Amino acid sequence: MTKLWSFWSLSLVVFACFGRGCSSHCPVLECWFLQDKKQGGASGSQEKVLLDVGTEGHHLAAGRHRPPDSSIQRIYSVADPAATLCGRSLRPPIGSTNKPMCEISSFLPQPSSVKWAASLTDSALSPIYLQADWFAATLQGVGGELGMSTVLRAATGTSELDVVLSVTTTTVAVKARLGDPVLLNCQFWSDPASPQSGFAVEWRYQFRGSGQMILAYDGKSDRLSDAMENGAVMDIAEVHRKGNASLILQKARVSHSGTYICMVYLPHLLAQVTMELEIIEPPSLSIHPASLPLIVAGQSLTVHCEASGFAPHSLELSWEFKSPDGTTRSLGPGRLTGHRQAWDGTFSQDTRLELDTSTLDLGRGGEVTCVGQHPGGTRRAGVTLRIIGFSTPSIEDSMAMVGVALVLYGLIKFVSWTFTPSGSSEAAEANKKEN
């Protein structure tokens, strides 16, 4: 009976632990602490630290995880009630050499400098709450599946950090087809116990050094900015209900390729995550002429292949020849033209191939194929080539020549019957009777 009671007691403890979300489910994160640059332009230093994360709303006991690495001198106890630092991609399998990336540095709170979000700060005076040690952490999960930016607060001179603002994305790198809808994920969480009131979200786009605002929302005044990208939407109800500030591009265009930044503001705090979007559209191939004429050995023929509607512009065009026995060999790239860009941002390119049967060993013909290798996939377009007059005629060649001979013979007979005088035939018949 005692053993049975012990078993049930242990089961209740395990169940209670899982019901609360045990702290052991959170990783002990190894981070690089980046020191500020020193005066005089000297570069800053960096050192290894540990973030010991708990989700119970309080800090874990100091030194709970003492690292075997002697180079780690500091351990921070982090209270993360929303478990934002406990994602699966931040917990690599035991023994794995792949580890999440984590960098932490000092952070200086300051009022927002964005005009449309200025209403977040009610007073020019800094609240007493800001009189603390502030840190900003940037994390990336194993395999690049997760990107995160977190702002943490610690009482001055202590190593107990509280997560105040955290912004995450699960779409660090996105590839999409032309015309498809695109979802750029952005989730944020702010500590409800923080006296910081109000928030704002801003989406920005950058490409080759230039940038612009895509969409911005002030949660305190419930106001969208006037400057908005056409076709870019955000579910405002989800922003308030779940902190889901994801951006949806309803119809992907080539011009959408680039870097997207999701920025979340509290009155004196800012955290942001970046995403890379690449629009990839494979080419459409067409061959001209679509049906090749019958040619005689020794003649030459030019074939034209056009690749159109692809993005990005990186494309490799080449030609292949497949003989009737199934053997395939390369005929090279042909004569390539430069890229041309259409109104929708897609590209086109041409290649021409001269099929000189006197120099190329093409036998009795086969299939000529244009091949386009593109990041969006490989595309092919083929056409059949037939050659007659080969040194050893094939059955098809012989039948073709017999057919031509029969046509010529019939034509000669027809001309003979048509143009022979009828009187000559009657005289010849009369002479035959007299004899």
C-alpha positions as CSV (number, residue, x, y, z in Angstrom):
1,M,0.0,0.0,0.0
2,T,2.9,2.3,0.8
3,K,4.5,1.7,-2.6
4,L,1.2,2.4,-4.3
5,W,0.8,5.7,-2.4
6,S,4.4,6.7,-3.3
7,F,3.7,6.0,-7.0
8,W,0.6,8.2,-7.0
9,S,2.4,10.9,-5.1
10,L,5.2,11.0,-7.7
11,S,2.6,11.0,-10.5
12,L,0.9,14.0,-9.0
13,V,4.2,15.9,-8.6
14,V,5.1,15.2,-12.3
15,F,1.6,16.2,-13.4
16,A,1.7,19.4,-11.4
17,C,5.2,20.2,-12.8
18,F,3.9,19.8,-16.4
19,G,0.8,21.8,-15.6
20,R,2.8,24.8,-14.5
21,G,5.3,24.5,-17.4
22,C,8.5,23.4,-15.6
23,S,11.4,25.7,-15.8
24,S,13.6,22.9,-17.0
25,H,11.8,23.2,-20.3
26,C,13.6,26.5,-20.9
27,P,17.1,26.5,-22.2
28,V,20.2,27.8,-20.4
29,L,21.3,30.2,-23.2
30,E,24.9,30.8,-23.8
31,C,25.4,34.4,-25.1
32,W,28.1,36.8,-26.0
33,F,27.9,40.0,-24.0
34,L,29.1,42.9,-26.2
35,Q,30.8,45.6,-24.3
36,D,30.4,49.2,-25.4
37,K,33.3,50.7,-27.5
38,K,35.8,52.6,-25.3
39,Q,36.6,56.2,-25.7
40,G,39.1,57.0,-28.4
41,G,37.6,54.7,-31.0
42,A,38.9,51.4,-29.6
43,S,36.7,48.5,-30.4
44,G,34.6,46.9,-27.6
45,S,35.3,43.5,-26.1
46,Q,33.0,40.5,-25.6
47,E,32.6,37.8,-23.1
48,K,30.5,34.7,-22.6
49,V,27.6,34.8,-20.2
50,L,24.7,32.5,-19.4
51,L,21.0,33.4,-19.3
52,D,19.2,31.0,-16.9
53,V,15.6,31.3,-17.9
54,G,12.6,30.6,-15.7
55,T,8.9,31.0,-16.4
56,E,7.4,31.0,-13.0
57,G,7.3,34.8,-12.8
58,H,10.2,34.9,-10.3
59,H,14.0,34.4,-10.7
60,L,15.6,31.0,-10.3
61,A,18.1,30.3,-7.6
62,A,21.5,31.8,-8.4
63,G,24.0,29.2,-9.6
64,R,21.4,26.6,-10.4
65,H,23.4,25.8,-13.5
66,R,27.1,26.1,-13.0
67,P,28.7,25.9,-16.4
68,P,31.7,23.6,-17.0
69,D,33.2,26.3,-19.2
70,S,35.6,28.3,-17.0
71,S,35.5,31.2,-19.5
72,I,31.9,32.0,-18.4
73,Q,32.1,34.3,-15.4
74,R,28.6,35.8,-15.2
75,I,25.2,34.1,-15.0
76,Y,22.0,36.1,-15.3
77,S,18.8,34.8,-13.8
78,V,16.0,35.7,-16.3
79,A,12.3,35.8,-15.4
80,D,10.3,35.3,-18.6
81,P,6.6,34.8,-17.7
82,A,5.5,34.4,-21.3
83,A,8.3,31.9,-22.1
84,T,9.4,33.9,-25.1
85,L,13.0,32.6,-24.6
86,C,11.8,28.9,-24.4
87,G,11.2,28.2,-28.1
88,R,12.0,24.8,-29.5
89,S,14.7,26.2,-31.9
90,L,16.5,27.6,-28.9
91,R,16.9,24.1,-27.4
92,P,19.1,22.1,-29.7
93,P,19.3,18.3,-29.2
94,I,21.8,17.1,-26.6
95,G,25.2,16.6,-28.2
96,S,24.3,18.8,-31.2
97,T,27.1,21.1,-32.4
98,N,24.6,23.6,-33.8
99,K,23.7,26.2,-31.2
100,P,21.4,29.2,-31.2
101,M,23.0,32.6,-31.7
102,C,22.7,35.0,-28.8
103,E,24.1,38.4,-28.3
104,I,23.4,40.8,-25.4
105,S,24.4,44.3,-24.8
106,S,23.5,47.4,-22.7
107,F,20.4,49.3,-23.7
108,L,19.6,53.0,-23.2
109,P,15.9,53.7,-23.0
110,Q,14.8,57.0,-24.7
111,P,11.6,58.5,-25.9
112,S,10.4,57.5,-29.4
113,S,11.7,59.8,-32.1
114,V,9.0,58.7,-34.6
115,K,6.5,61.5,-35.1
116,W,3.4,59.3,-35.6
117,A,4.3,57.5,-32.3
118,A,5.2,60.5,-30.2
119,S,1.9,60.3,-28.3
120,L,3.2,57.2,-26.5
121,T,5.3,59.5,-24.3
122,D,3.0,61.6,-22.1
123,S,5.7,63.5,-20.3
124,A,9.2,64.7,-21.1
125,L,10.3,63.4,-17.7
126,S,11.8,60.0,-17.5
127,P,9.8,57.7,-15.1
128,I,11.5,56.3,-12.0
129,Y,10.9,52.8,-13.6
130,L,13.6,53.6,-16.1
131,Q,16.2,54.1,-13.4
132,A,17.6,50.5,-13.8
133,D,20.1,48.5,-15.8
134,W,18.7,47.8,-19.2
135,F,19.8,45.2,-21.7
136,A,18.9,44.2,-25.3
137,A,19.3,40.6,-26.5
138,T,19.2,39.4,-30.1
139,L,18.7,35.7,-30.7
140,Q,18.4,33.4,-33.7
141,G,17.3,29.8,-33.4
142,V,19.0,26.8,-34.8
143,G,18.6,26.6,-38.5
144,G,17.4,30.2,-38.8
145,E,13.9,29.2,-37.9
146,L,13.4,31.9,-35.3
147,G,14.5,35.5,-34.9
148,M,14.0,37.4,-31.6
149,S,14.8,40.8,-30.0
150,T,14.3,41.2,-26.3
151,V,14.5,44.1,-23.9
152,L,15.4,43.2,-20.3
153,R,15.4,45.2,-17.1
154,A,17.4,44.6,-13.9
155,A,17.5,46.4,-10.6
156,T,20.7,48.5,-10.6
157,G,23.8,46.3,-9.8
158,T,21.9,43.0,-9.8
159,S,22.0,40.0,-12.1
160,E,18.3,39.3,-12.0
161,L,16.7,40.3,-15.4
162,D,13.1,40.7,-16.2
163,V,11.8,40.4,-19.8
164,V,9.9,43.6,-20.5
165,L,9.5,43.5,-24.3
166,S,10.0,40.7,-26.7
167,V,9.5,40.6,-30.5
168,T,9.8,37.3,-32.4
169,T,9.4,36.1,-36.0
170,T,9.2,32.6,-37.4
171,T,9.7,33.8,-41.0
172,V,13.3,34.9,-41.0
173,A,13.8,34.0,-44.7
174,V,10.8,33.7,-47.0
175,K,10.6,32.7,-50.6
176,A,7.4,33.3,-52.6
177,R,6.0,32.9,-56.1
178,L,4.9,35.9,-58.1
179,G,1.2,36.8,-57.4
180,D,0.9,34.7,-54.3
181,P,0.0,36.1,-50.9
182,V,2.9,36.5,-48.5
183,L,2.8,36.3,-44.7
184,L,5.6,37.9,-42.7
185,N,5.3,36.8,-39.1
186,C,5.8,39.2,-36.2
187,Q,4.7,38.5,-32.6
188,F,5.3,40.7,-29.6
189,W,4.8,40.5,-25.8
190,S,5.2,43.2,-23.2
191,D,5.1,42.8,-19.4
192,P,1.6,43.8,-18.2
193,A,3.2,44.7,-14.8
194,S,5.3,47.3,-16.5
195,P,4.1,50.9,-16.1
196,Q,4.9,51.5,-19.7
197,S,1.5,52.1,-21.3
198,G,0.6,52.1,-25.0
199,F,2.5,50.6,-27.9
200,A,3.1,51.2,-31.6
201,V,4.0,48.9,-34.5
202,E,6.0,49.9,-37.6
203,W,6.8,47.9,-40.7
204,R,9.7,49.1,-42.8
205,Y,11.2,47.9,-46.1
206,Q,14.8,48.2,-47.2
207,F,16.5,47.3,-50.5
208,R,20.0,48.2,-51.7
209,G,20.4,51.1,-49.2
210,S,17.0,52.7,-49.7
211,G,14.0,52.2,-47.4
212,Q,10.5,53.2,-46.8
213,M,7.6,52.7,-44.3
214,I,5.2,50.0,-45.4
215,L,2.6,50.3,-42.5
216,A,2.5,51.8,-39.1
217,Y,-0.1,51.5,-36.3
218,D,-0.4,53.5,-33.0
219,G,-2.1,51.2,-30.5
220,K,-2.6,53.9,-27.9
221,S,-4.7,56.1,-30.2
222,D,-5.9,53.3,-32.5
223,R,-4.6,55.0,-35.6
224,L,-3.0,53.8,-38.8
225,S,-0.4,56.0,-40.5
226,D,-1.4,57.7,-43.7
227,A,1.6,56.3,-45.6
228,M,0.7,52.7,-46.4
229,E,1.9,50.3,-49.1
230,N,-0.9,49.3,-51.4
231,G,-1.9,45.7,-50.7
232,A,-0.2,45.5,-47.3
233,V,-2.5,44.7,-44.4
234,M,-2.3,43.9,-40.7
235,D,-5.1,42.4,-38.5
236,I,-5.6,45.2,-35.9
237,A,-7.9,43.0,-33.7
238,E,-5.1,40.3,-33.6
239,V,-2.6,43.0,-32.6
240,H,-4.5,43.9,-29.5
241,R,-5.7,40.4,-28.7
242,K,-2.6,38.3,-29.2
243,G,0.2,40.7,-30.0
244,N,0.1,39.4,-33.6
245,A,1.5,42.2,-35.7
246,S,2.1,40.0,-38.8
247,L,2.1,41.7,-42.2
248,I,0.3,40.3,-45.2
249,L,1.3,41.2,-48.7
250,Q,-1.9,40.2,-50.6
251,K,-0.2,39.8,-54.0
252,A,3.6,39.4,-54.3
253,R,5.4,41.5,-56.8
254,V,9.1,41.4,-57.9
255,S,9.5,44.8,-56.2
256,H,8.7,43.2,-52.8
257,S,12.0,41.4,-52.6
258,G,14.2,42.8,-49.9
259,T,14.5,43.2,-46.1
260,Y,11.5,43.8,-43.9
261,I,11.7,45.2,-40.3
262,C,9.0,44.8,-37.7
263,M,9.5,47.4,-35.0
264,V,7.5,47.5,-31.8
265,Y,7.6,50.6,-29.6
266,L,6.8,51.1,-26.0
267,P,7.0,54.7,-24.7
268,H,10.8,54.5,-24.1
269,L,11.7,51.1,-25.5
270,L,12.1,49.6,-28.9
271,A,12.7,46.0,-30.2
272,Q,12.8,44.9,-33.8
273,V,13.3,41.8,-35.9
274,T,14.3,41.6,-39.6
275,M,13.1,39.2,-42.3
276,E,14.4,38.6,-45.9
277,L,11.8,38.1,-48.6
278,E,12.7,36.9,-52.1
279,I,10.2,36.6,-54.9
280,I,11.2,33.7,-57.1
281,E,9.5,33.0,-60.4
282,P,10.9,30.4,-62.8
283,P,11.0,31.1,-66.6
284,S,8.6,30.2,-69.3
285,L,10.5,28.7,-72.3
286,S,9.4,28.7,-75.9
287,I,11.2,27.6,-79.1
288,H,10.9,29.1,-82.5
289,P,10.2,27.7,-85.0
290,A,7.8,25.4,-83.0
291,S,8.1,22.7,-85.7
292,L,11.4,22.3,-87.5
293,P,11.4,21.7,-91.3
294,L,12.9,18.5,-92.8
295,I,16.5,19.3,-93.7
296,V,19.1,17.5,-95.9
297,A,22.5,16.5,-94.5
298,G,24.9,19.3,-94.9
299,Q,22.4,22.0,-94.4
300,S,22.2,24.3,-91.4
301,L,19.2,25.6,-89.4
302,T,19.0,28.2,-86.6
303,V,16.8,27.6,-83.6
304,H,15.7,30.3,-81.2
305,C,14.7,29.9,-77.5
306,E,13.1,32.6,-75.5
307,A,12.9,32.6,-71.6
308,S,10.5,35.1,-70.2
309,G,8.7,36.1,-67.0
310,F,11.4,35.0,-64.5
311,A,12.8,36.6,-61.3
312,P,15.5,37.1,-60.1
313,H,17.6,37.6,-63.2
314,S,20.1,34.8,-62.5
315,L,19.4,32.2,-65.3
316,E,21.6,29.7,-67.2
317,L,20.4,28.8,-70.7
318,S,21.8,25.9,-72.6
319,W,21.0,23.4,-75.3
320,E,20.9,19.6,-75.3
321,F,20.6,17.1,-78.1
322,K,19.0,13.6,-77.5
323,S,19.6,11.0,-80.2
324,P,17.0,8.3,-81.0
325,D,19.0,5.8,-78.9
326,G,18.5,7.9,-75.8
327,T,22.0,9.4,-75.6
328,T,22.1,13.0,-74.5
329,R,24.9,15.5,-75.0
330,S,25.3,19.2,-74.5
331,L,25.4,21.7,-77.4
332,G,26.5,24.6,-75.3
333,P,24.7,27.9,-74.5
334,G,24.4,29.2,-78.0
335,R,24.4,32.9,-78.7
336,L,22.9,34.6,-75.6
337,T,21.3,38.0,-75.5
338,G,21.3,40.5,-72.6
339,H,18.5,40.6,-70.0
340,R,15.4,42.7,-70.7
341,Q,13.1,43.8,-67.9
342,A,9.3,44.0,-68.3
343,W,6.9,46.4,-66.7
344,D,6.2,44.0,-63.9
345,G,9.8,43.6,-62.9
346,T,10.3,40.2,-64.5
347,F,13.1,39.4,-66.9
348,S,13.5,37.8,-70.3
349,Q,16.5,36.4,-72.2
350,D,17.1,34.7,-75.6
351,T,19.5,32.2,-77.0
352,R,20.1,31.2,-80.6
353,L,21.7,27.9,-81.7
354,E,22.9,27.1,-85.3
355,L,22.4,23.5,-86.1
356,D,25.1,23.0,-88.8
357,T,24.7,19.3,-89.9
358,S,28.1,19.5,-91.8
359,T,30.0,20.1,-88.5
360,L,27.8,18.7,-85.8
361,D,27.3,14.9,-85.6
362,L,23.5,14.9,-85.5
363,G,23.0,11.6,-87.3
364,R,19.5,11.3,-88.7
365,G,18.2,13.8,-86.1
366,G,16.7,13.7,-82.7
367,E,15.3,16.0,-80.0
368,V,16.8,19.5,-79.5
369,T,16.0,20.8,-76.0
370,C,16.4,24.3,-74.5
371,V,17.2,24.1,-70.8
372,G,16.8,27.0,-68.3
373,Q,18.3,26.5,-64.9
374,H,16.9,29.0,-62.4
375,P,16.6,29.3,-58.5
376,G,12.9,28.7,-59.0
377,G,13.5,25.4,-60.8
378,T,14.7,23.9,-64.1
379,R,12.5,24.3,-67.2
380,R,12.8,22.6,-70.6
381,A,11.3,23.0,-74.0
382,G,12.1,20.6,-76.9
383,V,11.6,20.3,-80.6
384,T,12.2,17.4,-83.0
385,L,14.9,17.6,-85.7
386,R,14.7,15.3,-88.8
387,I,17.6,14.9,-91.3
388,I,17.5,13.1,-94.6
389,G,20.2,12.3,-97.1
390,F,22.4,10.5,-94.6
391,S,25.1,8.2,-96.1
392,T,23.2,5.1,-95.2
393,P,19.5,5.9,-95.8
394,S,17.1,4.7,-93.2
395,I,13.8,3.1,-93.9
396,E,12.1,6.4,-93.4
397,D,14.5,8.1,-95.9
398,S,13.9,5.2,-98.5
399,M,10.1,5.5,-98.1
400,A,10.3,9.3,-98.5
401,M,12.4,8.9,-101.7
402,V,10.1,6.3,-103.1
403,G,7.2,8.5,-102.4
404,V,8.9,11.4,-104.2
405,A,9.6,9.2,-107.2
406,L,6.0,8.0,-107.5
407,V,4.8,11.6,-107.3
408,L,7.2,12.6,-110.1
409,Y,6.2,9.6,-112.2
410,G,2.5,10.4,-111.9
411,L,3.2,14.0,-112.7
412,I,5.0,13.0,-115.9
413,K,2.3,10.7,-117.0
414,F,-0.3,13.4,-116.4
415,V,1.6,15.9,-118.4
416,S,2.1,13.4,-121.2
417,W,-1.6,12.5,-121.4
418,T,-2.7,16.1,-121.2
419,F,-0.5,17.6,-123.9
420,T,-0.4,14.7,-126.5
421,P,-2.6,15.7,-129.7
422,S,-5.7,13.6,-130.1
423,G,-5.3,13.5,-134.0
424,S,-1.9,11.8,-133.8
425,S,-3.5,9.1,-131.8
426,E,-6.3,8.5,-134.4
427,A,-3.8,8.4,-137.4
428,A,-1.6,5.9,-135.6
429,E,-4.7,3.7,-135.0
430,A,-5.7,3.9,-138.7
431,N,-2.2,2.9,-139.9
432,K,-2.3,0.0,-137.5
433,K,-5.5,-1.3,-139.1
434,E,-4.3,-0.9,-142.7
435,N,-1.2,-2.9,-141.9
